[in-house]
Amino acid sequence: MEHLNAQQGLVNLFTSDAYRLLCLLAALQAHTIDGRRVRESQEEIAELFQVSKGKLNPLMQALVAAGCIQKYRARSGYTVTPLGYRVIETIGSLDGPDRG
């Protein structure tokens, strides 16, 4: 039962704004000499996502807590983790080719 509750929690998390934000962050990642990372500030991300920074912050924290993104370095952006990419792929596959 606990496993089902955890799965439902992840489904709720990633079929919401958090999933859309994860997709945006993946799209924003740029190649750097240290690897891929999102270089935009939270203010810039909030503007691109069309939400306030106050709305963005809890979504970012939820993605960090779920292990889908991690801070790159203090004040230097974020990286999407392999788990984050698997979530995008899995949720995206649920849409199927018949979407739209």
Wavefront OBJ file of the C-alpha trace (Angstrom):
o trace
v 0.000 0.000 0.000
v 2.819 2.397 0.853
v 4.360 1.729 -2.580
v 1.079 2.640 -4.285
v 0.843 5.856 -2.291
v 4.398 6.771 -3.302
v 3.611 6.054 -6.950
v 0.444 8.151 -6.792
v 2.446 10.980 -5.236
v 4.897 10.876 -8.130
v 2.087 10.761 -10.688
v 0.468 13.809 -9.075
v 3.796 15.612 -8.968
v 4.717 14.999 -12.566
v 1.365 15.548 -14.210
v 1.266 19.047 -12.829
v 3.188 22.263 -13.283
v 6.260 20.475 -11.904
v 6.375 18.189 -14.941
v 5.995 21.107 -17.340
v 8.766 22.921 -15.471
v 11.003 19.852 -15.668
v 10.501 19.793 -19.450
v 11.353 23.497 -19.667
v 14.503 23.025 -17.603
v 15.594 20.134 -19.812
v 15.082 22.326 -22.882
v 17.026 25.208 -21.321
v 20.118 23.157 -20.509
v 23.190 24.291 -22.369
v 26.521 22.583 -22.884
v 29.296 24.044 -20.756
v 32.855 22.926 -20.210
v 31.644 21.267 -16.998
v 28.662 19.515 -18.617
v 25.058 20.450 -19.235
v 23.275 22.950 -17.020
v 20.542 25.561 -16.921
v 22.266 28.927 -16.795
v 19.133 31.080 -16.439
v 18.364 32.594 -13.048
v 15.174 31.727 -11.174
v 13.811 35.122 -12.196
v 14.446 34.315 -15.859
v 12.987 30.812 -15.502
v 9.882 32.234 -13.790
v 9.432 34.688 -16.656
v 9.813 31.942 -19.275
v 7.415 29.696 -17.333
v 5.024 32.629 -16.928
v 4.713 32.391 -13.149
v 5.930 34.473 -10.252
v 9.172 33.569 -8.527
v 7.040 32.781 -5.459
v 5.153 30.118 -7.451
v 8.336 28.826 -9.113
v 10.349 28.280 -5.951
v 8.193 25.467 -4.450
v 8.104 23.729 -7.837
v 11.896 23.842 -8.056
v 12.158 22.540 -4.492
v 9.788 19.666 -5.306
v 11.903 18.701 -8.325
v 15.068 18.790 -6.211
v 13.398 16.704 -3.465
v 12.242 14.154 -6.057
v 15.789 13.886 -7.408
v 14.904 15.138 -10.886
v 17.076 18.237 -10.777
v 20.013 19.215 -8.661
v 21.784 22.449 -7.979
v 24.780 22.748 -10.259
v 26.799 24.863 -7.865
v 25.735 27.463 -5.369
v 24.075 30.249 -7.389
v 25.135 28.701 -10.702
v 21.974 27.046 -11.945
v 20.596 23.538 -12.082
v 21.114 20.300 -13.943
v 18.456 17.808 -14.919
v 19.424 14.422 -13.498
v 19.192 11.074 -15.278
v 16.050 10.427 -13.199
v 14.600 13.690 -14.484
v 15.166 12.598 -18.058
v 13.570 9.202 -17.343
v 10.523 10.967 -15.901
v 10.225 13.132 -19.020
v 10.557 10.080 -21.251
v 8.070 8.024 -19.247
v 5.420 10.715 -18.931
v 5.949 11.662 -22.570
v 5.378 8.073 -23.627
v 2.041 8.096 -21.803
v 0.869 10.791 -24.194
v 1.453 8.354 -27.044
v 1.700 9.084 -30.735
v -2.071 9.671 -31.024
v -1.880 12.877 -28.976
v -3.165 15.955 -30.781
l 1 2 3 4 5 6 7 8 9 10 11 12 13 14 15 16 17 18 19 20 21 22 23 24 25 26 27 28 29 30 31 32 33 34 35 36 37 38 39 40 41 42 43 44 45 46 47 48 49 50 51 52 53 54 55 56 57 58 59 60 61 62 63 64 65 66 67 68 69 70 71 72 73 74 75 76 77 78 79 80 81 82 83 84 85 86 87 88 89 90 91 92 93 94 95 96 97 98 99 100
